[in-house]
Amino acid sequence: MKKPDTKRLYNIKEAGTFLGRSEWSVREMLWAGKLPYIKDGKRIFVDILDMEKWIEQNKTQFGF
């Protein structure tokens, strides 16, 4: 089985780094339902595929 080049699940701090946002900003996104998460006991993880999807869905173009 081939090892993936990048990991799939990120903790909140890592998700913030990936998205260029603070940890609290990521928490607010999770609480608002803007970004799904995985909960394992007390630990919370965000799937990189969901973060990439959020980025794509929130892209805008400057219109004239």
Secondary structure, 3 states (H helix, E strand, C coil): CCCCCCCCEEEHHHHHHHHCCCHHHHHHHHHCCCCCCEEECCEEEEEHHHHHHHHHHCCCCCCC
